[in-house]
Structure formats: structure tokens, C-alpha cells
Amino acid sequence: MRTFMSFVTIGVSLMLLQGCGALMHPRAGEYLIQAKGPTGLATLSNLLIQMEKSAAAARSGQDVDANLSVLHDQQHAFKKWLCGVTEAEAKTPAFAKLVTLSQELRPIMHRLMHHAREAAVRELHLDLYLKRIGELKDALSAVKA
């Protein structure tokens, strides 16, 4: 019983210190470091480029493969970095649109992971995901302007 309580205490401490994402998506931080730009918006732009490449690579995969896992982790890095913009940028209507579009990625990814073995459904969801990435790029450009 004492050992079990020790594990529970350690687990809760890790989640409080690092957040659940650090345990469930440990590579998200790596992609964030790779995408780091001179500004928060540049980092978001670089992450979108990474995500677009990963989504294209995931087309040829089967089940929840490495490419789909990479895309999933990159999506978490993007979500995490939405807080990395300036206060003035965050107050723009274009940024509000960016946040809304980024929230639409979550259910698409959920369905994509759920139907990863079904090639036709996987393709449809990847097409939708790529369309949202294009819309995110447009919204990001509007924030930059």
C-alpha cells in the first residue's frame, strides 16, 4: 500500500509540475524547439509548415503510424505555443479566428486517430486537416498584417 501511494504521489507531482501534455505528448516540446522563430508568430508559422509536411507524409501510412503520431505531437506544440504571442497580437480579431480554427483541429485529429486503419476515411480527414492548416496560415498572415 505504501509503494502504491508513493507512485500516485510521484505521478500527481509530475502532472502538476509539467502538465499532462508532458507525459502524453513528450515530443511536442522537441517540435516546438525545432520551430522556434524570432517571434511568437514566426514560431506558429514554422509549426504550421511542420504540420503540413507531416499531414502529407501521413497519407501513405497505415493505422496510427509514426507520421500520424508526429502530426499529433506537432498539433499539441501548436496549441501550447498559442500563448507565445504578444498581448497586442492576441487581442486582434484575426487571432481569435486563429484560435477557433486551431480548436477545430482537435476533433479532426480524434476522428483521424479513430479511423486510421480505414484508408478512405483517413484520406478524407487528412484532406480536411490540410484545409484547416491552410486556413490557419491565412489567419496567421492576417494577424501579422
C-alpha positions, 0 to 999 in steps of 0.5 A: 500500500505504501509503494502504491501511494508513493507512485500516485504521489510521484505521478500527481507531482509530475502532472502538476509540475509539467502538465499532462501534455508532458507525459502524453505528448513528450515530443511536442516540446522537441517540435516546438524547439525545432520551430522556434522563430524570432517571434511568437508568430514566426514560431506558429508559422514554422509549426504550421509548415511542420504540420503540413509536411507531416499531414502529407507524409501521413497519407501513405501510412497505415493505422496510427503510424509514426507520421500520424503520431508526429502530426499529433505531437506537432498539433499539441506544440501548436496549441501550447505555443498559442500563448507565445504571442504578444498581448497586442497580437492576441487581442486582434480579431484575426487571432481569435479566428486563429484560435477557433480554427486551431480548436477545430483541429482537435476533433479532426485529429480524434476522428483521424486517430479513430479511423486510421486503419480505414484508408478512405476515411483517413484520406478524407480527414487528412484532406480536411486537416490540410484545409484547416492548416491552410486556413490557419496560415491565412489567419496567421498572415492576417494577424501579422498584417 
